[in-house]
Amino acid sequence: MTNHSNFQDNLAGVVILAGGASRRMGTPKATLTLPTDEQLLDYHVRHSLNLHVPVMIADNECGFDIHSNLREGQSQSSIRYIADYDTAKNDKKNKTGGALVAIESALQTLITLNKSAALENRSMLHSSWLLVISCDSLIPATELW
């Protein structure tokens, strides 16, 4: 039998992929309003925060803002925006990295957070998993994990 608390103990962070162009839809999926009057990105951030790990938003520098009440009571490193294009190429005009580059960026961000924790003599994350959520999903992070 699987012990689910051990799985959660090994969760390093959540990355929400919200940078799709949504060309066919004509409007960014991250800003769609659910019947509860909550935007889709806020929905995913809210549920992800319940997992008590860093939440990273890859929005292709679209600047999708999250509701201010989601930041209340959170540390500065709880929610952060990450690049999801290849910054090494400085190709910000085309932004062609996509999901795989966003995942790599999330992993690098977690490594940086671990190094910062070690320098400040805080406990380091000894975690194995990164939960990747597509913003156009309606399954909350808490149910996925």
PATORZA-384026 format. One record per residue (C-alpha): residue number from 1; residue in one letter; x, y, z. Coordinates in steps of 0.05 Angstrom, whole numbers. Layout:
<rs>
R  i  aa  east  north  up
R  NUM  A  X  Y  Z
...
</rs>
This chain:
<rs>
R  i  aa  east  north  up
R  1  M  0  0  0
R  2  T  25  70  -18
R  3  N  35  122  36
R  4  H  9  187  5
R  5  S  42  232  58
R  6  N  110  208  35
R  7  F  93  229  -36
R  8  Q  74  299  -12
R  9  D  137  303  29
R  10  N  176  292  -35
R  11  L  140  346  -75
R  12  A  190  401  -91
R  13  G  144  451  -126
R  14  V  88  464  -175
R  15  V  96  497  -243
R  16  I  34  523  -278
R  17  L  41  527  -354
R  18  A  2  590  -372
R  19  G  40  618  -432
R  20  G  3  588  -490
R  21  A  -16  635  -546
R  22  S  -89  612  -548
R  23  R  -93  633  -621
R  24  R  -153  590  -638
R  25  M  -191  614  -576
R  26  G  -173  687  -586
R  27  T  -162  701  -513
R  28  P  -111  676  -463
R  29  K  -136  615  -425
R  30  A  -103  639  -361
R  31  T  -151  698  -359
R  32  L  -215  659  -372
R  33  T  -266  669  -317
R  34  L  -297  607  -286
R  35  P  -370  605  -264
R  36  T  -345  620  -194
R  37  D  -319  688  -219
R  38  E  -247  665  -209
R  39  Q  -197  669  -266
R  40  L  -167  602  -287
R  41  L  -96  621  -267
R  42  D  -120  642  -197
R  43  Y  -157  576  -190
R  44  H  -92  537  -202
R  45  V  -49  581  -158
R  46  R  -100  577  -101
R  47  H  -102  501  -103
R  48  S  -26  496  -111
R  49  L  -13  538  -50
R  50  N  -49  485  -9
R  51  L  9  438  -23
R  52  H  57  484  15
R  53  V  112  484  -38
R  54  P  138  538  -85
R  55  V  89  555  -140
R  56  M  120  577  -206
R  57  I  80  609  -262
R  58  A  107  603  -333
R  59  D  66  655  -371
R  60  N  114  671  -428
R  61  E  123  740  -399
R  62  C  50  757  -413
R  63  G  44  789  -345
R  64  F  -18  751  -323
R  65  D  -30  779  -254
R  66  I  -58  737  -198
R  67  H  -109  764  -149
R  68  S  -76  800  -90
R  69  N  -111  757  -38
R  70  L  -70  697  -62
R  71  R  -5  733  -42
R  72  E  -30  751  28
R  73  G  7  712  81
R  74  Q  54  681  31
R  75  S  129  687  32
R  76  Q  162  722  -27
R  77  S  187  655  -54
R  78  S  119  621  -49
R  79  I  95  647  -117
R  80  R  142  668  -172
R  81  Y  141  678  -247
R  82  I  193  640  -288
R  83  A  217  644  -360
R  84  D  189  593  -408
R  85  Y  232  611  -468
R  86  D  305  601  -482
R  87  T  337  661  -448
R  88  A  406  637  -470
R  89  K  388  655  -542
R  90  N  358  722  -521
R  91  D  301  705  -568
R  92  K  248  743  -528
R  93  K  216  765  -593
R  94  N  196  695  -615
R  95  K  192  662  -547
R  96  T  193  592  -576
R  97  G  215  551  -515
R  98  G  148  526  -493
R  99  A  131  475  -440
R  100  L  197  437  -438
R  101  V  238  501  -427
R  102  A  188  522  -373
R  103  I  198  456  -337
R  104  E  273  463  -342
R  105  S  268  534  -315
R  106  A  225  510  -257
R  107  L  277  457  -239
R  108  Q  333  509  -242
R  109  T  291  555  -197
R  110  L  284  499  -146
R  111  I  359  487  -147
R  112  T  370  561  -134
R  113  L  320  560  -76
R  114  N  356  500  -46
R  115  K  423  535  -51
R  116  S  394  597  -17
R  117  A  365  555  39
R  118  A  433  522  50
R  119  L  468  589  54
R  120  E  417  613  105
R  121  N  426  549  145
R  122  R  353  530  133
R  123  S  333  459  118
R  124  M  342  442  45
R  125  L  288  410  4
R  126  H  304  337  -7
R  127  S  248  329  -57
R  128  S  240  287  -119
R  129  W  179  312  -155
R  130  L  156  372  -195
R  131  L  81  377  -208
R  132  V  68  406  -277
R  133  I  -1  435  -289
R  134  S  -29  460  -355
R  135  C  -69  523  -343
R  136  D  -125  498  -388
R  137  S  -140  439  -341
R  138  L  -196  442  -291
R  139  I  -166  390  -245
R  140  P  -138  424  -183
R  141  A  -66  411  -160
R  142  T  -90  380  -96
R  143  E  -128  326  -135
R  144  L  -71  315  -184
R  145  W  -20  305  -129
</rs>
